[in-house]
């Protein structure tokens, strides 16, 4: 397994992992699939902002990705980040996500981040358990803020300090 920064040429493989999650699951409230061109622009924007967009490969095949960006706009939030992590189904349950998150948190720490947030759908109990195993504490539940598949979902905000005291 290799973890490296995403490149524009990864956009199609990232879309192939991300779009089924968008289209078919409750993991994200977004219902609009991401075209490769938009993903390539995200890769460039994250690099330009000094934020991480990492991919993991196994045998030269993209197995997942993780990225982060500023939690909210404004200089007061400049050291507080929110991340996304998505793995291909075949990569789940093998420690790939934990290694990818460790690399993402290392990147964020080196870039001066203090806190990292995860926004996890109530439709994704495995995601909540995953983040808890990585040391993320659930700090608030926003009730019925996500709408998808004709029903409401809660959003669980989980946070972890990534800066070194």
ChimeraX attribute file (.defattr): number of C-alpha atoms within 10 A of each C-alpha:
attribute: neighborCount
match mode: 1-to-1
recipient: residues
	/A:1	13
	/A:2	15
	/A:3	19
	/A:4	14
	/A:5	16
	/A:6	24
	/A:7	16
	/A:8	16
	/A:9	13
	/A:10	16
	/A:11	20
	/A:12	16
	/A:13	15
	/A:14	25
	/A:15	20
	/A:16	15
	/A:17	18
	/A:18	22
	/A:19	16
	/A:20	12
	/A:21	21
	/A:22	18
	/A:23	16
	/A:24	11
	/A:25	16
	/A:26	20
	/A:27	20
	/A:28	23
	/A:29	21
	/A:30	15
	/A:31	16
	/A:32	9
	/A:33	14
	/A:34	17
	/A:35	15
	/A:36	18
	/A:37	14
	/A:38	14
	/A:39	21
	/A:40	19
	/A:41	13
	/A:42	18
	/A:43	23
	/A:44	17
	/A:45	15
	/A:46	16
	/A:47	15
	/A:48	10
	/A:49	10
	/A:50	15
	/A:51	21
	/A:52	26
	/A:53	25
	/A:54	22
	/A:55	25
	/A:56	23
	/A:57	16
	/A:58	13
	/A:59	8
	/A:60	9
	/A:61	11
	/A:62	21
	/A:63	25
	/A:64	26
	/A:65	27
	/A:66	21
	/A:67	25
	/A:68	24
	/A:69	24
	/A:70	19
	/A:71	17
	/A:72	12
	/A:73	10
	/A:74	8
	/A:75	9
	/A:76	8
	/A:77	14
	/A:78	15
	/A:79	18
	/A:80	23
	/A:81	23
	/A:82	18
	/A:83	19
	/A:84	16
	/A:85	19
	/A:86	21
	/A:87	22
	/A:88	16
	/A:89	11
	/A:90	9
	/A:91	17
	/A:92	13
	/A:93	11
	/A:94	9
	/A:95	9
	/A:96	20
	/A:97	23
	/A:98	15
	/A:99	15
	/A:100	25
	/A:101	20
	/A:102	14
	/A:103	18
	/A:104	25
	/A:105	25
	/A:106	16
	/A:107	19
	/A:108	25
	/A:109	18
	/A:110	13
	/A:111	14
	/A:112	16
	/A:113	23
	/A:114	20
	/A:115	19
	/A:116	24
	/A:117	25
	/A:118	24
	/A:119	22
	/A:120	24
	/A:121	23
	/A:122	22
	/A:123	17
	/A:124	17
	/A:125	11
	/A:126	13
	/A:127	18
	/A:128	22
	/A:129	12
	/A:130	15
	/A:131	21
	/A:132	15
	/A:133	11
	/A:134	14
	/A:135	13
	/A:136	19
	/A:137	18
	/A:138	18
	/A:139	11
	/A:140	12
	/A:141	16
	/A:142	14
	/A:143	12
	/A:144	12
	/A:145	12
	/A:146	17
	/A:147	15
	/A:148	13
	/A:149	12
	/A:150	5
	/A:151	8
	/A:152	15
	/A:153	21
	/A:154	17
	/A:155	22
	/A:156	20
	/A:157	19
	/A:158	21
	/A:159	22
	/A:160	19
	/A:161	17
	/A:162	21
	/A:163	17
	/A:164	9
	/A:165	5
